[in-house]
Amino acid sequence: MRNLIILEWRKLKLPILLTIIVGTLLSIILCNTIYKSYALEHQLEIWEVGFEIFNFIFPLLAVLPTCWLMYFERKNGFLKYILPRASKKQYLLSKWIVISGSAFLIMFIISFVGVVTALYGVQPIDVTYTWISPQTGEAAPRLLQTHFAGELFTESPLIYGLLLSVWKGFICVIVATMGYVFSLYSKNLFVILTGPFVYTILENFFLSILHLENLRLFTAFEPTSVEVEAVGLPSFLFGPMLAIVIMILYAIYMNFKVKESIYTM
């Protein structure tokens, strides 16, 4: 199993490392520039405004560097060559471990580097209060009352950024798994690489129509995208669980209805 994981890593390490490097540089650049056009109250908000583009493209970052490989191995018959020499389950599992682990690392590194850049790599901001207190009628701090996990955000921003970066990485594991499941059955590379991205857009659209914005996968990834009062445990569980259910239904459909085989193309 260890040798299979090493083999898969060697196949994918170049696009994975390239994505990490480019994404990290982009995160640093955005955290050093975007915030200048915002009125901010806390230093870590630099990371939030600089990370907005990643909140939109995270399904692509999770899938594009890795999920193309299975498509080509099925297409060129490589699976027929390798499977007699290795356990089918172990070979497929090793691929998933590398793909999901890479998705986690890509997002965690890009996100946490942005956190560190905002807190320690950027000059201290000029604090601007934009919230008007209804009691005093004057500008006052708002983050403690209006920001998700406001106390942790304001008192321990590094821990807040670390925990949310780990969670973002976990969400990318689920998205990368969806791309991997698509690659096991689909004969269309475009569907494999963009399917999870399209899924997040459609899920976002339909749940927004139903006024269930707090249950979106996007909200689980970035809980500050909705009012803090709407964020609860279901906000973090529903989106990931729905994605897992969709994956299972897709695999069942392809196996038993379409009768598509993983090992043929």
PyMOL commands that set and color helices and strands:
alter all, ss='L'
color gray80, all
select helices_A, chain A and resi 2-37+45-50+52-63+68-75+78-85+88-121+143-146+150-155+157-185+189-209+213-215+217-221+223-225+228-230+233-257
alter helices_A, ss='H'
color red, helices_A
select strands_A, chain A and resi 131-132+139-140
alter strands_A, ss='S'
color yellow, strands_A
deselect
rebuild
show_as cartoon
